[in-house]
């Protein structure tokens, strides 16, 4: 369940077709359309890391304030470190969606 116009814009900008959630391929970026009642965000983020390249990122798309399914930014901020991620940026991605970029924490060698 996603915003089809925003999904099409992402595919156009990337120049490659977006894969579905059933894909088992390793990817550079994971896009999660996430709403407040979708379950445990930490579990979903950990699952997303399974197929993410070492230098890839995860974008959590969340309904904006006032739209059904909106979750507080703090919920994403709290989930990220628990899943081994760091939040880098959030911005309005479309009229009804906010995007938050998460990246894997760098391990110390």
Buried (B, 14 or more C-beta within 10 A) or exposed (E): EEBEEBBEEBEEEEEEEBEEEEEEEEBEBBBBBBBBEBEEBBEBBBEBBEBBEEEBBBBBBBBBEEEEBBBEBEBBEEBBEEBBBEBEEBEEBBEBBBBBBBBBEEEEE
